[in-house]
Amino acid sequence: MGTLSTVSTHPHAATHWHTPEAGARRLAAALVLILAFMVGEVVVGVTAHSLAVLSDAAHMLTDAGALGLALVAMRLAARPPEGGFTYGLKRAEILSALANGVTLVVLAALIVVEAGRRLAAPAPVEARAVLAIALVGMLVNAAATWQLAHAGRHSLNVEGGYRHLLTDLWAFAGTAVAAVVILQTGFLRADAIASVAVAALMLGAAYTLIREAGRALLEAAPAGLNPQLIGETLVAHPHVANVHDLHVWEITSGFPALSAHVLVHPGDDCHAIRLEMERLVHERFGIEHTTLQVDHTTDDRVRMLGRLGDGD
């Protein structure tokens, strides 16, 4: 078995891309549901003086933004590569997910500030209206979540929207509890406390989106793929003497890629071995986009690469 060493990522170009998302209609349906209900929430929140309902509406706005950006990203990703964009615009969804995560953080901060003011000086709340909007909101979010559950959640944008809608279900549940508490006890601060819980849920969703988008933009290996294990699997091939310059990254959600320089023994069929290794990587790790440079080697070259690997 030869040594395995990994060096820094190098520029990579390709002309291979996947077909656009098939769940655009479901995304659009969920977006219409969210927008319609968000308008109703704003009206009820203002008339009922409920920060919890208004904070839910703000969260619904970010959900609508996430779904809208996902639809736009799908259209951008469908464009063929041209000019310097050798992968096309497939990372548009990554950028939109990052922007959506940052927006969630900003809105959560604004909600927490306003909640602090209302904890210090509680405002009257029309609890019956708040309870009604919360119950309707749970139904609307359940319908929208069902749509997204069938819209291709391997996309970071779709998964982000799906998680947002799930947090909305919890948020509406908290709002309903706050309304019941106010109706039963008159404790007005329950509304502000519920809004803080909504902000916490928003921050949790934001963290996930920013983390995943950051990993893709920094060319990190996709979650669940271990470059060391992949390299060891390749170098275990009986005809492989050495694997180096191994890189595993994610072009966009659900589109992992791999490149490596492989050295095989003198006299081996480089083309046949390359096909075997591409099939192995696809079947074992689910990577379809591979670029393998396969060359013959000598013992001196393998020893030199082994010393370079030991020095990394």
C-alpha positions as CSV (number, residue, x, y, z in Angstrom):
1,M,0.0,0.0,0.0
2,G,1.4,3.4,-0.9
3,T,1.4,6.5,1.2
4,L,-1.4,9.1,1.1
5,S,-0.8,12.8,1.4
6,T,-3.1,15.7,0.9
7,V,-2.1,19.2,-0.3
8,S,-3.9,22.5,-0.6
9,T,-7.0,22.8,-2.8
10,H,-6.3,23.9,-6.3
11,P,-8.7,25.6,-8.8
12,H,-11.0,23.1,-10.5
13,A,-13.2,23.5,-13.5
14,A,-15.9,21.2,-14.9
15,T,-18.8,21.1,-17.3
16,H,-20.9,18.6,-15.4
17,W,-24.1,19.7,-13.7
18,H,-27.3,18.3,-12.3
19,T,-30.8,19.0,-13.5
20,P,-32.8,21.8,-11.7
21,E,-34.9,21.0,-8.6
22,A,-38.2,19.3,-9.4
23,G,-40.0,20.7,-6.3
24,A,-40.4,24.3,-7.5
25,R,-44.2,24.2,-7.6
26,R,-44.3,22.9,-4.0
27,L,-42.0,25.7,-2.9
28,A,-44.2,28.2,-4.6
29,A,-47.3,26.8,-2.9
30,A,-45.6,27.0,0.5
31,L,-44.5,30.5,-0.3
32,V,-48.1,31.6,-1.1
33,L,-49.4,30.1,2.2
34,I,-46.7,31.8,4.2
35,L,-47.1,35.2,2.6
36,A,-50.9,35.2,3.0
37,F,-50.8,34.2,6.6
38,M,-47.9,36.7,7.3
39,V,-50.1,39.6,6.2
40,G,-52.9,38.4,8.5
41,E,-50.4,38.2,11.4
42,V,-49.2,41.7,10.9
43,V,-52.8,43.0,11.0
44,V,-53.7,41.0,14.1
45,G,-50.4,41.8,15.9
46,V,-50.8,45.5,15.4
47,T,-54.5,45.6,16.5
48,A,-53.9,43.2,19.4
49,H,-50.7,44.9,20.5
50,S,-48.9,41.5,20.6
51,L,-45.2,41.4,20.2
52,A,-45.3,37.6,20.1
53,V,-47.6,37.7,17.0
54,L,-45.5,40.4,15.3
55,S,-42.3,38.4,16.0
56,D,-43.9,35.4,14.5
57,A,-44.7,37.5,11.5
58,A,-41.1,38.6,11.3
59,H,-40.0,35.0,11.3
60,M,-42.6,34.2,8.6
61,L,-41.0,37.0,6.5
62,T,-37.7,35.3,6.8
63,D,-39.3,32.0,5.8
64,A,-40.9,33.7,2.8
65,G,-37.5,35.1,1.9
66,A,-35.9,31.7,2.2
67,L,-38.4,30.1,-0.1
68,G,-38.2,33.0,-2.5
69,L,-34.5,32.8,-2.7
70,A,-34.6,29.1,-3.1
71,L,-36.9,29.5,-6.2
72,V,-34.5,32.2,-7.6
73,A,-31.5,30.0,-6.9
74,M,-33.1,27.1,-8.8
75,R,-33.6,29.2,-11.8
76,L,-30.0,30.5,-11.6
77,A,-28.7,27.0,-11.1
78,A,-30.5,25.9,-14.3
79,R,-28.4,28.2,-16.4
80,P,-25.6,26.5,-18.3
81,P,-22.0,27.2,-17.4
82,E,-20.5,30.1,-19.4
83,G,-17.6,32.4,-19.4
84,G,-15.6,32.2,-16.2
85,F,-18.5,30.4,-14.3
86,T,-17.4,26.9,-15.1
87,Y,-19.9,25.4,-12.6
88,G,-22.6,27.8,-13.7
89,L,-24.4,29.6,-10.8
90,K,-25.0,26.6,-8.7
91,R,-23.7,28.3,-5.5
92,A,-26.4,30.9,-5.7
93,E,-28.4,28.8,-3.2
94,I,-25.4,28.8,-0.9
95,L,-25.2,32.6,-1.0
96,S,-28.9,33.0,-0.4
97,A,-28.8,30.6,2.5
98,L,-26.0,32.6,4.0
99,A,-27.9,35.8,3.5
100,N,-31.0,34.2,5.0
101,G,-29.1,33.1,8.1
102,V,-27.7,36.6,8.7
103,T,-31.2,38.1,8.3
104,L,-32.5,35.7,11.0
105,V,-29.8,36.8,13.4
106,V,-30.6,40.5,12.8
107,L,-34.4,40.0,13.3
108,A,-33.8,37.9,16.4
109,A,-31.7,40.7,17.9
110,L,-34.5,43.2,17.2
111,I,-37.1,41.0,18.7
112,V,-35.0,40.5,21.9
113,V,-34.5,44.3,22.3
114,E,-38.2,45.0,22.0
115,A,-39.0,42.1,24.3
116,G,-36.8,43.6,26.9
117,R,-38.7,46.8,26.7
118,R,-42.0,45.0,27.1
119,L,-40.7,43.0,30.0
120,A,-39.9,46.3,31.7
121,A,-43.2,47.9,30.8
122,P,-45.8,45.3,29.7
123,A,-48.4,46.5,27.1
124,P,-52.0,45.4,27.0
125,V,-52.6,42.3,24.9
126,E,-55.7,41.0,23.2
127,A,-55.1,37.4,24.2
128,R,-58.1,35.9,22.4
129,A,-57.0,37.3,19.1
130,V,-53.4,36.1,19.8
131,L,-54.7,32.6,20.6
132,A,-56.8,32.5,17.4
133,I,-53.9,33.6,15.2
134,A,-51.5,31.1,16.8
135,L,-53.9,28.2,16.2
136,V,-54.5,29.1,12.6
137,G,-50.7,29.6,12.2
138,M,-50.0,26.1,13.3
139,L,-52.4,24.8,10.6
140,V,-50.9,27.0,7.9
141,N,-47.3,26.0,8.8
142,A,-48.2,22.3,8.9
143,A,-49.5,22.6,5.4
144,A,-46.5,24.5,4.2
145,T,-44.1,22.1,5.9
146,W,-45.8,19.2,4.2
147,Q,-45.2,20.9,0.9
148,L,-41.5,21.3,1.6
149,A,-41.1,17.8,2.9
150,H,-41.7,16.7,-0.7
151,A,-39.7,19.4,-2.4
152,G,-36.2,17.9,-2.5
153,R,-34.7,18.7,0.9
154,H,-31.1,17.9,-0.2
155,S,-31.0,21.5,-1.3
156,L,-29.7,23.7,1.5
157,N,-32.3,26.4,0.8
158,V,-35.2,23.9,0.8
159,E,-33.9,22.3,4.0
160,G,-33.4,25.7,5.6
161,G,-37.0,26.6,4.7
162,Y,-38.2,23.3,6.1
163,R,-36.4,23.9,9.4
164,H,-37.8,27.4,9.6
165,L,-41.3,26.2,9.2
166,L,-40.7,23.6,11.9
167,T,-39.5,26.3,14.3
168,D,-42.6,28.3,13.4
169,L,-44.7,25.4,14.6
170,W,-43.0,25.6,17.9
171,A,-43.2,29.4,17.9
172,F,-46.9,29.3,17.4
173,A,-47.3,26.7,20.1
174,G,-45.4,29.1,22.5
175,T,-47.6,32.0,21.4
176,A,-50.7,30.0,22.1
177,V,-49.4,29.0,25.5
178,A,-48.7,32.7,26.2
179,A,-52.2,33.7,25.2
180,V,-53.7,31.1,27.5
181,V,-51.6,32.2,30.4
182,I,-52.7,35.8,29.9
183,L,-56.3,34.8,29.6
184,Q,-56.1,32.7,32.8
185,T,-53.8,34.8,35.0
186,G,-53.5,38.2,33.4
187,F,-49.7,37.9,33.3
188,L,-48.9,40.2,30.4
189,R,-45.2,39.5,30.4
190,A,-45.9,36.0,29.0
191,D,-46.2,37.6,25.5
192,A,-42.7,39.1,25.7
193,I,-41.3,35.8,27.1
194,A,-42.9,33.9,24.2
195,S,-41.2,36.3,21.7
196,V,-37.8,35.6,23.3
197,A,-38.4,31.9,22.8
198,V,-39.2,32.7,19.1
199,A,-36.0,34.6,18.8
200,A,-34.0,31.7,20.3
201,L,-35.5,29.4,17.7
202,M,-34.6,31.8,14.9
203,L,-31.0,31.9,16.2
204,G,-30.9,28.1,16.1
205,A,-32.0,28.0,12.5
206,A,-29.6,30.8,11.6
207,Y,-26.7,28.9,13.1
208,T,-27.4,25.8,11.0
209,L,-27.7,27.8,7.8
210,I,-24.6,29.9,8.3
211,R,-22.5,26.9,9.4
212,E,-23.5,24.8,6.3
213,A,-23.2,27.7,3.9
214,G,-19.8,28.6,5.4
215,R,-18.5,25.0,5.0
216,A,-19.5,25.0,1.3
217,L,-17.9,28.4,0.6
218,L,-14.7,27.4,2.4
219,E,-14.5,24.3,0.3
220,A,-14.8,22.0,3.3
221,A,-15.6,18.3,2.7
222,P,-19.3,17.7,2.9
223,A,-20.7,16.4,6.2
224,G,-20.5,12.7,6.3
225,L,-17.6,12.4,3.9
226,N,-14.2,11.7,5.4
227,P,-11.3,12.6,3.0
228,Q,-8.9,10.4,4.9
229,L,-11.2,7.4,4.7
230,I,-11.7,8.0,0.9
231,G,-8.0,8.2,0.4
232,E,-7.3,5.0,2.3
233,T,-10.0,3.3,0.3
234,L,-8.5,4.4,-3.0
235,V,-4.9,3.5,-2.0
236,A,-6.1,0.1,-0.9
237,H,-6.8,-0.8,-4.5
238,P,-4.3,-3.6,-5.5
239,H,-3.0,-1.7,-8.5
240,V,-2.6,1.7,-6.8
241,A,0.9,2.7,-5.6
242,N,0.1,6.2,-4.3
243,V,-2.8,8.7,-4.0
244,H,-2.0,12.4,-3.4
245,D,-3.4,15.8,-4.0
246,L,-6.8,14.5,-2.9
247,H,-9.5,17.1,-2.5
248,V,-13.2,16.6,-1.6
249,W,-15.6,19.5,-1.6
250,E,-19.2,20.5,-2.3
251,I,-20.1,22.5,-5.3
252,T,-23.6,23.1,-4.0
253,S,-26.0,21.1,-1.8
254,G,-26.1,17.5,-2.8
255,F,-23.3,17.9,-5.4
256,P,-20.0,16.6,-3.8
257,A,-16.9,16.5,-6.0
258,L,-13.5,14.8,-5.8
259,S,-10.2,15.2,-7.5
260,A,-6.9,13.3,-6.9
261,H,-3.7,12.3,-8.6
262,V,-3.3,8.5,-8.6
263,L,-0.1,6.5,-9.4
264,V,-0.4,2.9,-10.5
265,H,2.3,0.3,-11.1
266,P,4.2,0.2,-14.4
267,G,2.3,-1.7,-17.0
268,D,-1.1,-1.4,-15.4
269,D,-4.1,-0.2,-17.5
270,C,-4.5,3.4,-16.3
271,H,-7.9,3.9,-18.1
272,A,-9.4,0.7,-16.6
273,I,-8.2,1.5,-13.1
274,R,-9.6,5.0,-13.3
275,L,-13.0,3.6,-14.2
276,E,-12.8,1.1,-11.4
277,M,-11.9,3.8,-8.9
278,E,-14.7,6.2,-10.1
279,R,-17.2,3.3,-9.7
280,L,-15.8,2.6,-6.2
281,V,-16.1,6.2,-5.1
282,H,-19.6,6.4,-6.5
283,E,-20.8,3.2,-4.9
284,R,-19.0,3.6,-1.5
285,F,-19.3,7.4,-1.0
286,G,-22.0,8.6,-3.4
287,I,-19.7,10.9,-5.3
288,E,-20.5,11.1,-9.0
289,H,-18.3,14.1,-10.0
290,T,-14.7,12.8,-9.9
291,T,-11.6,14.0,-11.7
292,L,-8.8,11.4,-11.4
293,Q,-5.4,11.8,-13.0
294,V,-3.9,8.3,-13.3
295,D,-0.3,7.9,-14.2
296,H,2.4,5.2,-14.0
297,T,5.0,5.5,-11.3
298,T,8.4,4.2,-10.3
299,D,9.6,3.1,-6.9
300,D,11.8,6.3,-6.6
301,R,8.7,8.5,-7.3
302,V,6.6,6.7,-4.6
303,R,9.4,7.1,-2.1
304,M,9.7,10.8,-2.9
305,L,6.0,11.3,-2.4
306,G,6.1,9.4,0.8
307,R,8.7,11.7,2.2
308,L,6.7,14.7,1.1
309,G,3.6,13.2,2.9
310,D,5.6,12.6,6.1
311,G,6.7,16.3,6.0
312,D,3.2,17.7,5.8
